[in-house]
Amino acid sequence: MAFSLGALTLGSTTLGLAYPLDSYEVTGIGRLEEARRVQAGELPGTKQPAGGLLTRNEVDLRLTAQRDLELPLIDPQFTRQIVGLLGGYADRYAIAVLDLSDPTAPRYAEHQGNVSHNPGSVGKLLVALGIFQALADLYPTDLEKRWQVLKDSPVIADEFVISDSHTVRRWDRATERLIRRPLQPGDPGTLLENLDWMLSASSNSAAGSVMKHGMLLKAFGTRYPVSDAEGKAYFREHLKSELSAVLADFVEAPVTRNGLDLTQLRQGSFFTRVGKQKVQGKNSYATARELMKFMLRLEQGRLVDEFSSRELKRLLYSTERRIRYASAPALFDSAVYFKSGSLFGCQPEPDFVCRAYQGNVRNFMNSTAIIEGPAKERRVHYIVTLMSNVLRRNSAADHQSLAAKIHRLMLADHPAKVE
């Protein structure tokens, strides 16, 4: 998405695909069937690297036995190693790295961990958290009912999806054909499919639908899903101040309830223009440290509960074209659980051409990743949360390069065991 505001050009772009390939039947996420057929050689397309081939059961939480673990004290030597990888642009980075390869002796590096940036599409993690929290509140002991609501609740795209340029992969079950384009009003899906599109393709339109339905879930409780007419009436008949309060209850309150600091991590508004028009929100921000706490609690099963954390981790599992941080060839044999977001802005400057991820006014690139490498051996297991604002440089390429450097450092610090 790019638009002009006077002489200033702004852009926000995010991509990446998730969820294990064997999960079409159990989830109903249609695009997984197309991806599975590509992997099997039944359809043309790019196959997965080795790290993208875990089954649904193999994607699991790794720290449920260490639920009491909090972020360790910053390791000065480890931090110096990480900062050394940033080169001359270290002052433009905020980064946290938690090495869990030896779970009995975790190491933590942090550089400018409290510097706050707009999280871009990384904020969609908090939208997903809101959905899982709302479901747990309604059905605290009934996991089957939670899954039923996710998998079977119909979500028909409406004005809340306007507008977005991110394409999503929809599988036409009748014709067995893949449809790839941005969501449009009238497009069918389920709540779970929209969560997948929001986190995998980073669709702002899908995020608009998820946030709308999250508010309906909060408002109607166990009556959800409600009819399209009831949903429209709800947003038409309530005061804007009331809608804003429900939005905050849906997407902000779970942050605090899950032991995170709302002053350091907040998604305050919709991701679409119409969503923002219909429901007034707030500004959004994040820090590398608070994102690290989020990802650690995910791995421990402490985001809502183990069911919610596990499903969110599955939604973050990269299973198609890897981009940015996740695209480093060094990670191809690793399982990568990933969310990224960018926000760049340009203004006229002699001999400068505005390109994606290379803004000269701002050039935010944010990445969160859990790395398990190699995927089934997990010789190394670590979490990275990264926020940068290096002007005029290709931040996507910079994050890719940094990912390779960090991974090589991890492998060197944890050499393969000799039998």
Secondary structure, DSSP 8 states (H G I E B T S, - for coil): -EEEETTEEEE------BS-GGGHHHH--THHHHHHHHHTTSS-S----GGG---TTT---S-GGGTT-------HHHHHHHHHTTGGGGGGEEEEEEE-SSTTS-EEEEESTT-EE--GGGGHHHHHHHHHHHHHHH-SS-HHHHHHHHHH-B----GGG-S----EEEEETTTTEEEEE---TT---BHHHHHHHHHTS--HHHHHHHHHHHHHHHHHGGG-S--HHHHHHHHHHS-HHHHHHHHHHHHTHHHHHTT--TTTEE--S-SSHHHHHHS-----EEEHHHHHHHHHHHHHT-SS-HHHHHHHHHHHBB-S---GGGG-GGGTTSEEEEEEEEEEEE---TT----TT--SSEEEEEEEEEEEESTTT-SEEEEEEEEEE-TTS-HHHHHHHHHHHHHHHHHHHS-----
